[in-house]
Amino acid sequence: MSAPMSAASFLDALKKEGVKVVEVGNWETHNRNHKGPWGPVHGVMIHHTVTKGTKATVDIVRNGYASLPGPLCHGMIAKDGTVHLIGYGRANHAGLGDPDVLQAVINEKAPPVDNEATVDGNRHFYGFECENLGDGQDPWPEAQLEAIERVSAAICRHHGWHARSVLRHLDWQPGKVDPRGPGMNWSEILNRVAEKLGQAPPKDPIPTPSKPVVDLSKLIEAARTNPKMPGRPVTYSGVLIVETALVDEGLLEKKYRDGHYGTTTISAMSSWQEECGFHGREPGQPADGIPGMTSLTKLGNKHGFTVVA
């Protein structure tokens, strides 16, 4: 169990590790501490931003947006390897995740495949967003990979952690796929962090998560039943996977990502269906928000899940 570093210690640790930093505004006091505690901290989480351009990316992760206020990380790692310090304290980067993964990080073991979202990750992890389109095609330059290695080693060195204390967003939260793309080899990243720390490389293999599977029939049942039964919703993990994708599309506010396929999720799915070219039965009517195979498959192809009938 570790208390977070002070902002001054954090900056000093990064500089000692050879990280090129840019301090953005009042980053030392820019946080979400009024929304909950930060700490104890147990690890470092790496994300990609799904953005293009360093300046625009810095603005987004600093300010956030309506449904997810900033800061969205502690540092943003640009393509050229520069780390822009965005905030310090509680940040909106990790969200809810798997308690078994958290325990694995605490034990410095390889994380299991995540299948729950019940633990507050914003409290327990340092978070770094990396400038990348997130489409699986945008490459990771060596300078950016080296910066990931250095920031991870800096924090682990301060706390006395092993490289296994560094994890990906996809390890933490069901439905997430980041970071990904050409050059992003996570086993190699961990080996490099361990080498920099003078540690033996991790021996336990990183599990290769298969694509999450969403059962269309179960999702339809939840969509048709849950709005009528808010106190006794149909429980199905696929709802959480779909809601995560709708949040990432900007169609659902993050606070409604709760596994309950209620009226807000129906409205968000309706918007997605209309983006796919579907509408209501009568002219001018919106799409019904009840998932269909075509629109759900398009959502799954974009956000990394498979749909079965």
CORRABEL-V774574 format. One record per helix or strand of 3 or more residues. SS is the DSSP state (@ for helix, = for strand). FROM is the first residue (numbers start at 1). TO is the last residue. If there is no record, write none. Layout:
SS;FROM;TO / SS;FROM;TO
This chain:
@;7;16 / =;21;23 / @;27;29 / @;33;35 / =;43;48 / @;54;63 / =;75;77 / =;83;85 / @;99;106 / @;121;124 / =;125;130 / @;142;159 / @;163;165 / =;166;168 / @;169;172 / @;186;196 / =;212;215 / @;216;228 / @;237;248 / @;254;256 / @;263;275 / @;293;303 / =;305;308
